[in-house]
C-alpha cells in the first residue's frame, strides 16, 4: 500500500483505499486458475472485496470473471458491484433450484451468514447458517471454498490468554455461535464426502469506518453516550487487509478444511480506546456496566506469519475513525453489538 493518509475525507477515498491491491495480491491473481465467485456478495464486506479483486485482476493482466451472487434486496449493492466490474447473479441461496442454476467457478468465497436478529427468529438463523452451506457445498463440490466464519465459534476468554488459537476447542455461546459451528461442521462433512478443499476464515471485527467496533465506540463518545464495558477487550482489523487475506486464503484450502483466525495483532481495551476517542474528539467519556473480561478474542499470529501484519495499525484506525465521525462521515447503521457476551444477538 502507498503512503497512508492522516485522515480519510470521503467515501470515494475510503473505497479507493479499501480496494487498492498490494503487489502481492496482484501476483496471486496472476497465478490463480479460473474465475472467482462470491456468494453473499451484497453484505458489509462483499462490495469492497469484489472491488479489490477486480482491481487486482486488472493489474495482473490475466482476464477472469468475478461473479457476485446475492438476493440483492438492496438494489444499490448490485449497482455498486457492477460498477466495479463484477457480473451479478440474483439468487436465494436457500432455494435449491436457484443454487443449481448458478454458474460454475473453481474459486468460491462463501460470505453468507445471519447474526443479528437471531433472538427474534432462531429458525431463520439456523437455516441460513446450515442449509445454505449444504446447498453451496454440493453445488461447488469441485471448487476451492473460503468459508467466512467468526471468532464467536470459540469460548469467551480473558485478555490474559492472548486470544483463541485455531487449535483451541470450539465452545460456542448462544444459538448464533452454535449455528456458526454447525456451518463449519456442514462444510467439513461435504469436504470429506467430495474431497473439496476449504478454508474456514474466522474473522473478528473488520473496520471500514462506516461500520465496526471502533465506529460504535466513537459514535457513542461523540454523542455523549456512555460506553458499555461489559466486554472489556476486543480485536479489530482494517477491512482492506481482511479482504486481501480472504482472497489469498484460496491457496490455503485443504481437506480437511484449514481454519484461519483473521484480525489485527493488537488486543484493545474498550476503556482505553474510548478514552483515546475522547481525547481526539475533545469529548468527555462516560461508561456503563462493570468492566468485564469475558471476550471474543482471536489470536491471528498464523495469518500474520502467512500474509504479513496489516499495514494499517489499530492506532491509525482509531485516528481515522475519530476524524470520520467528527466530519459527519456516512454510516451503515448496523451496530456490531460487540458488547454482547451472552450469545444473544
Buried (B, 14 or more C-beta within 10 A) or exposed (E): BEEEEEEBEEEEEBBEBBBBBBEEBBBBBEEBEEBBBBBBBBBBBBBBBBBBBBBBBBBBEBEBBBBBBBBBEEEEBBEBBEEBBBBBBEBEBBEBEBBEEBEEBBBBBBBBBBBEEBEEEBEEBBBBBBBBBBBBBBBBBEBBBBBBBBBBBBBBBBBEBEBBBBEBEBEBBBBBBBBBBBBBEBBBEBBEEBEBBBBBBBBBBBBBBBBBBBBBBBBBBBEEEEBBBBBBBBBBBBBBBBBBBBBBBBBBBEEEBBBBBBBBBBBBBBBEBBBBBBEBBEBEBEBEEEBBBBBBBBBBBBBBEBBEBBEBBBEBBBBBBBBBBBEEBEBEEBBBBBBBBEBEB
